[in-house]
């Protein structure tokens, strides 16, 4: 049985496979949070969306309550889950002042944003949000920070593209240059940036095709139509990008 067997609409195989991989990633240890904590972040995000009336309850939302998760991480997860429109430098600095490291902040944003993609997709095709998985990995976080990360003027440090990123940048972005801000914003935790790039490549446009306006990853839509939908959704979500 496929992930979306209950959908009355066809779902491309590559999208279903991507989403299965996304669920697997949420349930595994990251660089700064362990598997249980990552799932707790997901549950906290869902709980916030359910309480705000923008998502129907699925399962395990209550599992966030007793998890070993700093309050600052919960606040960030809830705010990102509700769209992040109030996230600014003051919000970020407050999270840091409450003891949340910038790397843990980035991983929190990555987990919650990618969960939102899965939940909104499910709602879009008319199926319930998929249940949160059980933890798949007992490992402890590596807490390895990219040596190439520098201050590029964003809230957190990031890994530059091109020559400034060195080997770490090439490993992360390939030969793509320039690299979009949205991808670099997660690069302090490379696995989260790579995960976002996989989502973008399947559901939007691969990083190395951004400037090729004849390319469309959606067979039924032209690139211009894809960009129109993306721009309209971004405007409705008040995305500051």
Secondary structure, DSSP 8 states (H G I E B T S, - for coil): --TTTT-SS---HHHHHHHHHHHHHHTS--SSS-HHHHHHHHHHHHHHHHHTTSS---S-GGGGTTSS--HHHHHHHHHHHTT-TT--HHHHHHHHHTT--HHHHHHHHHHHHHHHHHHHHHHHTT--------------------TTEE--SSSS-EE-SGGGGHHHHHHHHTT--S--HHHHTTTTSHHHHHHHHHHHHHHS--GGGTT-TT--SSTTS-HHHHHHHHHHHHHHTT---
